[in-house]
């Protein structure tokens, strides 16, 4: 066991550093490619960035992540067939080979969404076209037989809820890609939290996928944090959402080391993207807007409206995501009553955020209304004085 843990720790560290370095270099390359072939996001409409910015960030993350994964699988085949390593190491490689078919189909689905995002970034696809691509990618993922842990015994109902869950997470990460570094940072925090959970519930191979993804996000992050030199684009945010959803289904949270409560961990880990998505969709419905019509009313945007700078708003979101992630890790250690307490903590955090948002928004509206009345009185007074003369 000591040899196995030491081997896996060394492997995780090596993979993390290699993925981070590869992504950092590839992102520099795709920045140059974007400018050369005019693959740029121009500041038009509701977009407020000051100059045309490359949108191929997701391509660099995609290539580096899957290159490392398939390189690892290739090495697993090599060691499994040509070498005779330690028994625990051989078992690890054998398990990697067992998961290879699932990994290949996840790759196919993620490649499809990457292409959908690229076409949308370049040609502005309609919401129906984007949704169609998401549905096909979701079906590809579900054909593997993966379902949400708690619903695995419910048959068709379990698959239906899983289908909705995958689409929700894909679009949730697409929604939070609103400010520089927001989506990338939340994805990094989420993947690190999931990695910690896999170590607790003894799922080292899923942990290896997560540490690869975390490394890729670390390599991309310096280029994307404000002021961003490159955007994820829809190609990146859709890919990230898909991979995040796949991780939640690959990871079997109900293990002998945990209680059933751990199955709710993904809700906590994705608390910020889910809250952003649900609040934005609700606000659009209340204003009579289609839920797919873009605006600048996302969670990070609302934080800016109440007085935060863009960097501060993004960092504030990181702290919320990290807090919820730490609570998610606690789900692996508690029983029923601990779960009730965790649930109360979760809803208390979300409630405090929602209350502050509502209160500050109300104060801003009152202040703006008073300012309008004051301007109107001044204009009326000026008009009256002009009529007198």
C-alpha positions in Angstrom: 0.0 0.0 0.0 2.9 2.4 0.8 4.4 1.6 -2.6 1.1 2.1 -4.3 0.4 5.5 -2.6 4.0 6.7 -3.3 3.7 5.6 -7.0 0.3 7.3 -7.4 1.5 10.5 -5.7 4.5 10.7 -7.9 2.4 10.0 -11.0 -0.2 12.7 -10.0 2.5 15.3 -9.5 4.3 14.5 -12.8 1.1 14.6 -14.7 0.0 17.9 -13.1 3.2 19.6 -13.9 3.4 18.3 -17.5 -0.2 19.2 -18.3 0.3 22.7 -16.8 3.5 23.3 -18.8 2.0 21.9 -22.0 -1.2 24.1 -21.8 0.8 27.2 -21.0 2.9 26.7 -24.1 0.0 25.7 -26.4 -2.0 28.7 -25.3 0.8 31.0 -26.4 0.8 29.2 -29.7 -2.9 29.6 -30.2 -2.8 33.3 -29.3 -0.5 33.7 -32.3 -2.7 31.5 -34.5 -5.8 33.5 -33.6 -4.3 36.8 -34.7 -2.9 35.3 -37.9 -6.2 33.8 -39.0 -8.6 36.4 -37.5 -10.1 34.0 -34.9 -10.9 36.9 -32.6 -13.8 38.0 -30.4 -14.5 41.6 -31.4 -16.0 44.1 -28.8 -19.4 44.6 -30.3 -22.9 44.6 -28.8 -23.0 43.8 -25.1 -19.3 42.8 -25.1 -17.2 45.3 -23.2 -13.6 44.1 -23.7 -11.5 46.9 -25.2 -9.8 45.2 -28.1 -10.2 42.1 -30.3 -9.2 39.0 -28.3 -8.4 35.4 -29.4 -11.1 32.9 -28.5 -9.1 29.7 -29.1 -8.3 29.1 -25.4 -10.5 26.0 -25.2 -8.6 24.4 -28.1 -5.3 24.6 -26.2 -6.9 23.2 -23.0 -8.5 20.4 -25.0 -5.4 19.3 -26.8 -3.1 19.4 -23.8 -5.7 17.5 -21.6 -6.4 14.7 -24.1 -2.7 14.5 -25.2 -1.7 13.7 -21.6 -4.6 11.3 -21.1 -3.9 9.3 -24.2 -0.2 9.3 -23.6 -0.9 7.9 -20.1 -3.2 5.2 -21.6 -0.5 4.3 -24.2 2.0 3.9 -21.4 -0.5 1.8 -19.5 -0.7 -0.6 -22.5 3.0 -0.7 -22.8 3.7 -1.5 -19.1 0.8 -3.9 -18.9 2.0 -6.0 -21.9 5.8 -5.5 -22.0 6.8 -5.0 -18.4 6.3 -6.7 -15.1 6.1 -3.9 -12.6 5.0 -4.1 -9.0 1.7 -5.9 -8.5 -0.1 -2.8 -7.2 1.3 -0.8 -10.2 0.1 -3.5 -12.6 -3.3 -3.4 -11.0 -3.4 0.4 -11.5 -2.5 0.1 -15.2 -5.1 -2.8 -15.7 -7.8 -0.5 -14.3 -6.8 2.2 -16.7 -7.2 -0.2 -19.6 -10.6 -1.2 -18.3 -11.8 2.4 -18.5 -10.2 3.1 -21.9 -13.5 2.6 -23.9 -15.3 5.0 -21.7 -12.5 7.5 -22.0 -12.6 7.3 -25.8 -16.3 8.0 -25.9 -15.9 11.0 -23.5 -13.2 12.2 -25.9 -15.6 11.9 -28.8 -18.4 13.9 -27.0 -16.0 16.6 -25.8 -14.6 16.9 -29.4 -18.1 17.4 -30.7 -18.8 20.2 -28.2 -15.5 21.8 -28.9 -16.4 22.0 -32.6 -19.9 23.3 -31.8 -18.3 26.0 -29.6 -15.9 26.9 -32.4 -18.6 27.3 -35.0 -20.6 29.4 -32.5 -17.6 31.6 -31.7 -16.9 32.2 -35.4 -20.3 32.1 -37.0 -22.7 32.8 -34.1 -24.8 29.7 -34.3 -28.4 29.8 -33.1 -29.4 28.5 -29.6 -31.2 25.6 -31.3 -28.0 24.5 -33.1 -25.9 24.8 -29.9 -28.5 22.8 -28.0 -28.7 20.1 -30.6 -24.9 19.6 -30.3 -25.2 19.5 -26.6 -27.9 16.8 -26.7 -25.9 14.6 -29.1 -22.8 14.9 -26.8 -25.0 14.1 -23.8 -26.3 11.0 -25.5 -22.8 9.9 -26.3 -21.9 10.2 -22.6 -25.0 8.4 -21.4 -24.5 5.5 -23.8 -21.7 4.5 -21.5 -24.3 3.6 -18.9 -23.3 6.3 -16.5 -25.9 7.7 -14.2 -26.1 9.8 -11.0 -25.1 7.6 -8.1 -28.3 8.0 -6.1 -30.5 7.3 -9.2 -28.7 4.3 -10.6 -31.4 1.9 -9.5 -34.4 4.0 -10.9 -34.1 2.9 -14.5 -35.5 5.4 -17.1 -36.1 8.1 -14.4 -32.5 7.9 -13.4 -31.3 8.4 -17.0 -33.8 11.3 -17.5 -32.4 13.1 -14.5 -28.9 12.4 -15.5 -29.6 13.8 -19.0 -30.9 17.0 -17.5 -27.9 17.1 -15.1 -25.4 16.9 -17.9 -27.1 19.6 -19.9 -27.4 21.8 -16.8 -23.6 21.6 -16.0 -22.6 22.1 -19.6 -24.7 25.3 -19.8 -23.8 26.4 -16.3 -20.1 26.6 -17.2 -21.0 28.3 -20.5 -23.0 30.9 -18.5 -20.2 31.8 -16.0 -17.7 32.5 -18.8 -18.7 36.1 -18.4 -15.6 37.9 -17.0 -11.9 37.2 -17.5 -10.8 34.2 -15.5 -14.2 33.4 -14.1 -15.0 30.1 -15.8 -11.4 28.9 -15.7 -10.9 29.7 -12.0 -14.2 28.0 -11.0 -13.3 25.0 -13.1 -9.9 24.8 -11.5 -11.3 25.0 -8.0 -14.0 22.4 -8.8 -11.5 19.9 -10.3 -9.2 20.3 -7.3 -12.1 19.6 -4.9 -13.2 16.6 -6.8 -9.6 15.4 -6.8 -9.5 15.6 -3.0 -12.7 13.6 -2.8 -11.3 10.9 -5.1 -8.4 10.5 -2.8 -10.7 10.1 0.2 -12.9 7.5 -1.5 -9.9 5.7 -3.1 -10.5 6.2 -6.8 -7.0 7.0 -8.0 -7.6 6.7 -11.7 -10.4 9.2 -11.7 -8.2 11.3 -9.6 -5.5 11.1 -12.3 -8.0 12.5 -14.8 -8.8 15.3 -12.5 -5.3 16.2 -11.7 -4.6 16.3 -15.5 -7.5 18.6 -16.0 -6.4 20.8 -13.0 -2.9 21.1 -14.5 -4.4 22.1 -17.8 -6.4 24.8 -16.1 -3.4 26.0 -14.1 -1.4 26.4 -17.4 -4.2 28.3 -19.1 -5.2 30.6 -16.1 -2.3 33.1 -16.4 -3.3 33.9 -19.9 -7.0 34.3 -19.1 -7.1 36.3 -15.8 -7.8 40.0 -16.3 -6.6 41.5 -18.5 -7.1 38.3 -20.6 -4.8 37.7 -23.5 -7.1 34.9 -24.7 -10.7 33.8 -24.0 -11.9 30.3 -23.5 -14.7 31.0 -26.0 -17.8 28.9 -26.2 -15.5 26.1 -27.4 -13.7 26.1 -24.1 -16.6 26.7 -21.7 -18.7 24.0 -23.4 -15.8 21.6 -23.3 -15.1 22.4 -19.6 -18.8 21.9 -18.7 -18.9 18.6 -20.5 -15.8 17.3 -18.8 -17.0 18.4 -15.4 -20.3 16.6 -15.9 -18.4 13.5 -17.0 -16.2 13.6 -13.9 -19.3 13.6 -11.7 -20.6 10.4 -13.4 -17.2 8.6 -13.5 -16.7 9.2 -9.8 -18.7 6.8 -7.7 -19.3 8.8 -4.6 -21.1 6.1 -2.7 -18.2 4.0 -1.6 -17.5 1.9 1.5 -15.4 4.8 2.9 -18.4 7.2 2.7 -22.1 7.5 3.4 -24.8 8.2 0.8 -24.5 11.9 1.7 -21.3 12.1 -0.5 -23.5 11.6 -3.6 -24.7 15.2 -3.1 -21.1 16.6 -3.3 -21.4 17.7 -7.0 -24.3 20.1 -6.1 -22.0 21.8 -3.6 -19.0 21.8 -5.9 -20.9 23.4 -8.7 -22.8 25.7 -6.4 -21.7 28.9 -8.1 -22.3 27.9 -11.7 -25.7 26.4 -10.8 -26.8 29.4 -8.8 -25.7 31.7 -11.6 -27.6 29.7 -14.2 -30.8 29.4 -12.2 -30.8 33.0 -11.1 -30.1 34.3 -14.6 -32.8 32.1 -16.2 -35.4 33.1 -13.6 -34.5 36.8 -14.1 -35.0 36.5 -17.8 -38.3 34.8 -17.4 -39.5 37.6 -15.1 -38.4 40.2 -17.6 -40.2 38.3 -20.5 -36.9 37.4 -22.2 -36.1 33.9 -23.7 -33.7 32.1 -21.3 -31.1 31.7 -24.1 -30.9 35.4 -24.9 -27.7 36.8 -23.6 -27.4 39.7 -21.2 -25.0 41.2 -18.6 -27.0 40.0 -15.6 -24.8 37.0 -14.6 -23.7 36.6 -11.0 -20.3 38.2 -11.6 -21.9 41.0 -13.5 -24.3 41.7 -10.6 -21.3 41.8 -8.3 -19.8 44.5 -10.5 -23.1 46.4 -10.5 -23.1 46.6 -6.7 -19.7 48.2 -6.6 -17.0 45.5 -7.0 -14.3 45.8 -9.6 -14.2 43.0 -12.2 -11.2 41.3 -10.6 -12.7 41.6 -7.1 -16.0 40.1 -8.3 -14.2 37.1 -9.9 -12.0 36.5 -6.8 -15.1 36.8 -4.6 -16.7 34.1 -6.7 -13.6 31.9 -6.2 -13.9 32.2 -2.4 -17.6 31.2 -2.5 -16.8 28.2 -4.8 -13.9 27.2 -2.5 -16.1 27.4 0.6 -18.8 25.3 -1.0 -16.1 22.9 -2.2 -14.7 22.5 1.3 -18.2 21.7 2.5 -18.5 19.2 -0.3 -15.4 17.4 1.0 -17.1 17.2 4.4 -19.9 15.2 2.9 -17.5 12.2 2.7 -17.1 12.3 6.5 -20.6 12.7 7.9 -23.7 10.8 8.7 -27.4 11.8 8.4 -27.3 14.5 11.0 -24.1 15.9 9.6 -25.8 15.9 6.2 -28.6 18.0 7.6 -26.1 20.5 9.0 -24.3 20.6 5.6 -27.6 21.3 3.9 -28.3 24.1 6.2 -24.9 25.6 5.7 -25.3 25.4 1.9 -28.7 27.1 1.8 -27.5 29.6 4.3 -24.5 30.6 2.1 -26.7 30.8 -1.0 -29.4 32.7 1.0 -26.9 35.3 2.3 -25.6 35.9 -1.2 -29.2 36.1 -2.7 -30.3 38.5 0.1 -27.3 40.8 -0.3 -27.8 40.9 -4.0 -31.5 41.7 -3.7 -30.9 44.3 -0.9 -28.1 46.1 -2.8 -30.0 46.0 -6.1 -33.0 47.6 -4.4 -30.8 50.3 -2.9 -29.3 51.0 -6.3 -32.7 51.2 -7.9 -34.0 53.6 -5.2 -30.8 55.7 -5.6 -31.3 55.8 -9.4 -34.9 56.7 -9.0 -34.1 59.6 -6.6 -31.4 60.8 -9.0 -33.9 60.8 -11.9 -36.5 62.7 -9.8 -33.8 65.2 -8.8 -32.8 65.7 -12.5 -36.4 66.1 -13.5 -37.0 68.7 -10.8 -33.9 70.7 -12.0 -35.1 70.5 -15.6 -38.6 71.6 -14.7 -37.2 74.5 -12.6 -34.9 75.5 -15.5 -37.8 75.4 -18.0 -39.9 77.5 -15.6 -37.2 80.1 -15.3 -36.8 80.2 -19.1 -40.5 80.7 -19.6 -40.5 83.6 -17.0 -37.9 85.5 -19.0 
